[in-house]
Amino acid sequence: MEAKLTSLLEFLNAVWLQRPPQQPKRGKPELFSTMSFVLFFMLMLLKRIHAFKTMHQWAKTNFRLLGWQKAPDRKTIRRRFLALPAVLQTLIPTMARQCLAQNYSRFGYACSYADKSVFRALGGLWHKQHMLLGVVPHSSIDTQASWAKSDYHGWRFGYGLHVICNRYRFPLMATVTTASTKDYTLLPTLVGPLRTHLSMLMADKGYFSLATLAALYDQFSVIVLTPSLFKADQVLTQFQQYYNDLAGCVLGRLGYGRRKPSIEPCFAHLKALTGLIGEHQLPYRGLERVSSYLLTATCTVQLMMYDNYANQRELGSMETFRTNFQ
């Protein structure tokens, strides 16, 4: 296990060095490196350890596995966990570019796929009639969660994980919102870090918005195609006509047909690693903690698929990767 962790930590450090230039931080140097903490939280996710107290207990016994001189205290673990979203939203697309440089056929993403999966909030349900009145009938309710309708599960109260992946189910970028957030509003956040190599994105009708799609095309030269078309009962702009031609042609329909076989297995990997299958609830309350957890899961899938590629295994194979961390 120690050799495997050392190898993965070296890879993460190499990826982190490739991120865009950063302003140097003031103050004394960090005692625990950013990537060692990312790997630590990946380990905790795989071991299904969610409480900061239990994480601290594990770290006191195993801190040397991560190259640490001593175990971080519980406050440090909590602080670094809450800081994860900003770190991972830089790391995930940087890792995608690093993997792309190693093998374009497996990790290329000129044409990619986007979708959202809704995860159930921890605790009780906050029904809309109570939500509108501002009444919280039970203390277990996560008041930052919201309602959204899933094609497979119907209405769910929780949070949405938005992911872009390539045809081999490799995650490229992700973000987390409360479930009711409109899908198309997340496109700039998802597409921006991938714009250098991304040309076409296939998404469902929830991402259809003239203003957003046109802005993405103008700003990043990325065309987002959905099953929806602009109505021809009015004069179409040049962009609308271009969009309709692409979405309606054979190539556009074939590309969209590959979306579900690509994005759904990606979410299946995420749910299998976290155990959030069926009606299982998230282990945390609040958007900040849920974002840290689900983005860690997304990055863990990336690392798993890279490790499988480097060791000539099937990209989606989980068993060997998980066994290394037992």
C-alpha positions in Angstrom: 0.0 0.0 0.0 2.8 2.4 0.9 4.5 2.0 -2.5 1.2 2.6 -4.3 0.4 5.7 -2.3 3.9 7.1 -3.0 3.5 6.5 -6.7 0.0 8.1 -6.8 1.2 11.1 -4.7 4.1 11.6 -7.1 1.7 11.7 -10.0 -0.7 14.1 -8.3 2.2 16.4 -7.4 3.4 16.4 -11.1 -0.1 17.2 -12.2 -0.5 20.0 -9.6 2.7 21.6 -10.9 1.1 21.9 -14.4 -1.8 24.1 -13.1 -1.9 27.8 -14.2 0.6 30.1 -12.4 -0.5 31.1 -8.9 0.3 34.0 -6.7 2.8 32.9 -4.0 1.2 32.6 -0.6 2.5 34.6 2.3 3.2 33.2 5.7 5.0 30.1 6.9 5.2 27.1 4.6 2.5 24.4 4.8 3.3 21.5 7.0 1.1 19.2 4.9 1.2 19.5 1.1 -2.1 20.1 -0.8 -1.8 16.9 -2.9 -1.0 14.8 0.1 -4.2 16.0 1.7 -6.2 15.3 -1.5 -4.9 11.8 -1.5 -5.7 11.5 2.2 -9.4 12.5 1.5 -9.5 10.0 -1.4 -8.4 7.3 1.1 -11.0 8.3 3.6 -13.7 8.2 0.8 -12.6 4.7 -0.3 -12.6 3.5 3.3 -16.0 5.2 3.9 -14.6 7.2 6.8 -16.6 10.5 7.0 -16.3 11.9 10.5 -13.4 14.2 11.1 -12.7 12.6 14.5 -12.3 9.2 12.8 -10.2 10.6 10.1 -7.9 12.0 12.8 -7.7 8.7 14.6 -6.7 7.0 11.3 -4.1 9.7 10.6 -2.5 9.3 14.0 -1.7 5.7 13.2 -0.9 6.0 9.4 0.4 9.5 8.8 3.8 8.2 7.6 2.0 6.5 4.6 1.5 10.0 3.2 5.0 11.3 3.9 3.8 13.4 6.9 6.1 14.0 9.8 3.1 13.9 12.2 -0.6 13.6 12.1 -2.7 16.7 11.4 -5.1 17.7 14.2 -8.8 17.5 13.7 -9.2 21.3 13.1 -6.6 21.1 10.3 -8.4 18.1 8.7 -11.7 19.9 8.8 -10.2 23.2 7.4 -8.5 21.4 4.5 -11.6 19.4 3.7 -13.7 22.6 3.4 -11.0 24.1 1.1 -11.2 21.2 -1.3 -13.7 22.6 -3.9 -11.4 25.3 -5.1 -8.4 22.9 -5.2 -10.3 20.1 -7.0 -11.9 22.4 -9.6 -8.4 23.3 -10.6 -6.9 19.8 -10.2 -9.6 17.9 -12.2 -9.2 19.7 -15.6 -5.4 19.9 -15.1 -5.4 16.1 -14.6 -7.5 15.7 -17.7 -5.0 17.7 -19.7 -2.1 15.7 -18.3 -3.7 12.4 -19.2 -4.6 13.7 -22.6 -0.9 14.4 -23.2 -0.1 10.8 -22.4 -2.7 9.1 -24.6 -5.0 11.1 -26.9 -7.1 8.1 -28.0 -8.1 7.2 -24.4 -8.2 10.6 -22.8 -9.0 12.9 -25.7 -12.1 15.1 -25.3 -12.7 17.2 -28.4 -16.2 15.8 -28.3 -17.5 15.2 -24.8 -20.7 14.7 -22.8 -22.3 16.5 -19.9 -25.1 15.6 -17.4 -26.2 16.0 -13.9 -26.9 13.4 -11.3 -29.0 14.2 -8.1 -27.8 12.8 -4.8 -30.1 12.5 -1.8 -29.5 14.9 1.0 -28.7 13.6 4.5 -31.6 13.7 6.9 -35.3 14.2 6.4 -37.2 15.7 3.4 -38.1 19.4 3.4 -41.4 19.4 1.6 -42.1 22.3 -0.7 -45.1 23.5 1.3 -42.9 23.9 4.3 -40.0 25.3 2.3 -42.2 28.1 0.9 -43.3 29.0 4.4 -39.8 28.9 5.8 -40.8 26.2 8.3 -38.3 23.5 9.2 -40.3 20.7 10.8 -37.3 18.6 11.8 -33.7 19.4 12.8 -32.3 16.6 10.6 -33.3 18.5 7.4 -30.5 19.9 5.3 -31.9 23.4 4.5 -29.3 24.1 1.8 -30.6 21.1 -0.3 -33.5 21.5 -2.9 -35.8 19.5 -5.1 -35.1 18.3 -8.7 -36.7 15.7 -10.9 -34.5 12.8 -12.1 -35.4 10.9 -15.2 -34.8 7.6 -13.4 -35.8 8.3 -9.8 -38.4 11.0 -10.0 -38.3 13.9 -7.6 -35.3 14.0 -5.3 -34.3 16.3 -2.5 -30.6 16.9 -2.5 -27.6 18.1 -4.5 -26.7 18.0 -8.2 -23.3 16.8 -9.4 -22.6 18.2 -12.9 -19.9 16.3 -14.8 -18.3 16.4 -18.3 -16.7 13.2 -19.4 -15.2 11.8 -22.6 -16.4 8.8 -24.6 -14.4 6.4 -22.3 -16.2 7.7 -19.2 -13.1 9.6 -18.0 -14.3 12.7 -16.0 -12.9 16.0 -17.3 -14.6 18.6 -15.1 -17.2 18.7 -12.4 -19.1 21.1 -10.1 -21.7 20.7 -7.4 -24.8 22.8 -6.8 -28.1 22.5 -4.9 -30.4 20.2 -7.0 -32.8 22.8 -8.3 -30.0 25.0 -9.9 -30.7 25.3 -13.7 -28.3 23.1 -15.6 -27.4 25.6 -18.3 -26.1 28.1 -15.7 -23.2 25.7 -14.9 -21.9 25.5 -18.5 -19.4 28.3 -18.3 -17.9 26.8 -15.1 -17.7 23.4 -16.7 -16.5 24.4 -20.2 -14.1 27.2 -19.4 -11.2 25.1 -18.0 -11.5 22.6 -21.0 -11.8 25.2 -23.8 -8.3 24.6 -25.2 -9.1 21.0 -26.3 -12.9 20.9 -26.3 -14.8 21.6 -29.5 -18.3 20.0 -29.1 -20.3 19.1 -26.0 -23.4 16.8 -26.0 -25.9 17.6 -23.2 -29.5 17.0 -22.5 -32.4 19.5 -22.9 -31.7 21.0 -19.4 -28.6 22.7 -20.9 -30.6 24.4 -23.7 -30.5 28.2 -23.4 -29.9 30.6 -26.3 -28.0 33.2 -24.3 -25.7 30.6 -22.7 -25.0 28.5 -25.8 -24.3 31.6 -27.9 -22.0 33.0 -25.3 -20.1 29.8 -25.0 -19.6 29.6 -28.7 -18.5 33.3 -28.9 -16.2 33.1 -25.9 -14.7 29.6 -26.2 -15.6 28.4 -29.7 -17.3 25.4 -28.1 -20.7 24.3 -29.5 -23.0 22.6 -27.0 -25.6 20.4 -28.7 -28.8 19.2 -27.1 -31.9 17.3 -28.4 -33.8 20.6 -28.5 -33.9 22.8 -31.7 -34.6 26.5 -32.2 -38.0 26.9 -33.7 -38.1 27.8 -37.4 -41.3 29.9 -37.2 -39.1 33.0 -36.8 -36.0 34.4 -38.4 -33.0 32.5 -37.0 -29.7 34.2 -36.2 -26.6 32.8 -37.8 -25.7 31.0 -34.6 -29.2 29.4 -34.3 -29.1 28.2 -37.8 -25.7 26.7 -37.3 -26.8 25.0 -34.1 -29.9 23.6 -35.8 -27.9 22.3 -38.7 -25.4 20.5 -36.5 -28.0 19.1 -34.0 -30.2 17.8 -36.8 -27.5 16.2 -39.0 -26.5 12.6 -38.9 -23.2 13.4 -37.1 -25.0 15.4 -34.5 -27.6 12.7 -33.8 -24.9 10.0 -33.6 -22.9 12.1 -31.3 -25.8 12.7 -29.0 -26.6 8.9 -29.1 -23.3 8.2 -27.4 -24.0 10.5 -24.5 -25.8 8.1 -22.2 -23.4 5.2 -22.8 -20.6 7.5 -21.8 -21.9 9.7 -19.0 -24.1 7.1 -17.2 -21.3 4.6 -16.5 -19.2 7.6 -15.3 -21.8 8.3 -12.6 -22.0 4.5 -11.9 -18.3 4.6 -11.1 -18.8 7.5 -8.8 -21.7 5.9 -7.0 -19.9 2.5 -6.6 -16.9 4.2 -5.1 -19.0 6.2 -2.6 -21.7 3.6 -2.0 -24.4 6.2 -2.9 -26.4 3.7 -4.8 -30.2 3.7 -4.9 -31.7 5.6 -2.0 -28.5 6.0 0.0 -28.0 9.5 1.4 -25.0 11.7 1.3 -22.8 11.5 4.4 -22.7 15.3 4.9 -25.1 18.2 5.1 -24.5 21.6 3.5 -23.3 22.6 0.0 -19.7 23.3 1.2 -19.2 19.8 2.6 -21.2 18.0 -0.1 -19.1 19.8 -2.8 -15.9 18.6 -1.2 -17.1 15.1 -1.0 -18.5 14.7 -4.5 -15.6 16.5 -6.1 -13.2 14.2 -4.2 -15.2 11.2 -5.6 -14.9 12.6 -9.2 -11.1 13.1 -8.8 -10.8 9.6 -7.4 -12.4 8.2 -10.5 -9.9 10.1 -12.6 -7.0 8.8 -10.5 -8.4 5.2 -10.7 -8.7 5.4 -14.5 -5.2 6.8 -14.9 -3.8 4.1 -12.6 -5.6 1.4 -14.6 -4.2 2.9 -17.9 -0.7 3.1 -16.5 -0.9 -0.6 -15.4 -2.5 -1.8 -18.6 -5.9 -2.7 -17.0 -9.4 -1.9 -18.2 -10.0 1.8 -17.6 -13.2 1.2 -15.6 -11.9 -1.6 -13.5 -12.4 -0.8 -9.8 -11.4 -4.0 -7.9 -7.6 -3.8 -8.1 -7.6 -0.1 -7.4 -9.7 -0.4 -4.3 -7.8 -3.5 -3.1 -4.6 -1.4 -3.0 -6.2 0.8 -0.3 -7.6 -1.9 2.0 
